[in-house]
């Protein structure tokens, strides 16, 4: 089960780097949606806000898995 302890490379960088960038973009979009709902009263964005929150959680968990694996558990990078 080597695939669980190996961090894949995507475009020359480990995937956790790309997941971190995606995480930042999703977080900014989540903040934007929240501001639009509060200031503009556009509650029709609530469904999108919840979907984005789920994506944030999934990406954060995978990012943390690979990041902690590299840092503490000597995951290989291939």
C-alpha positions as MATLAB code, in Angstrom:
seq = 'XXXXXXXXXXXXXXXXXXXXXXXXXXXXXXXXXXXXXXXXXXXXXXXXXXXXXXXXXXXXXXXXXXXXXXXXXXXXXX';
ca = [
       0.000    0.000    0.000;
       2.764    2.345   -1.012;
       0.322    4.713   -2.727;
      -0.972    5.834    0.689;
       2.487    6.969    1.766;
       3.668    8.539   -1.480;
       2.896   12.131   -2.425;
       2.309   12.465   -6.175;
       4.006   15.125   -8.289;
       1.862   17.399  -10.456;
       3.522   19.868  -12.856;
       6.851   19.491  -11.072;
       5.571   20.163   -7.536;
       4.153   17.861   -4.834;
       0.366   17.760   -4.884;
       0.096   19.249   -1.400;
       1.506   22.520   -2.788;
      -1.268   22.668   -5.402;
      -3.868   21.704   -2.804;
      -2.669   24.603   -0.642;
      -3.184   27.026   -3.525;
      -6.652   25.609   -4.209;
      -7.417   25.856   -0.504;
      -6.500   29.549   -0.491;
      -8.727   30.255   -3.491;
     -11.646   28.345   -1.958;
     -11.213   30.222    1.311;
     -11.269   33.597   -0.431;
     -14.390   32.541   -2.361;
     -16.036   31.428    0.902;
     -15.333   34.801    2.492;
     -16.678   36.572   -0.601;
     -19.897   34.532   -0.500;
     -20.351   35.281    3.192;
     -19.890   38.999    2.654;
     -22.343   38.989   -0.253;
     -24.937   37.211    1.883;
     -24.569   39.533    4.872;
     -24.111   42.912    3.210;
     -26.280   42.465    0.142;
     -28.878   40.161    1.663;
     -28.460   37.630   -1.145;
     -29.502   34.529    0.759;
     -29.886   32.614   -2.505;
     -26.104   32.112   -2.284;
     -26.466   29.960    0.842;
     -26.525   26.696   -1.139;
     -23.315   27.645   -2.959;
     -21.797   28.707    0.369;
     -22.516   25.258    1.825;
     -21.137   23.438   -1.227;
     -17.966   25.512   -1.043;
     -17.646   24.751    2.683;
     -17.775   21.026    1.900;
     -15.113   21.401   -0.788;
     -12.979   23.394    1.658;
     -13.209   20.607    4.216;
     -12.311   17.867    1.714;
      -9.350   19.755    0.229;
      -8.119   20.759    3.702;
      -8.190   17.149    4.917;
      -6.259   15.823    1.899;
      -3.804   18.741    2.117;
      -3.271   18.082    5.832;
      -2.846   14.335    5.248;
      -0.040   14.840    2.742;
       1.505   17.762    4.606;
       1.649   15.955    7.939;
       2.797   12.803    6.186;
       5.741   14.605    4.640;
       6.606   16.498    7.814;
       6.238   13.787   10.464;
       5.968   10.383    8.781;
       8.578   10.569    5.987;
       6.177   10.139    3.079;
       7.987    9.708   -0.198;
       7.522   12.195   -3.024;
       7.220   10.648   -6.484;
];
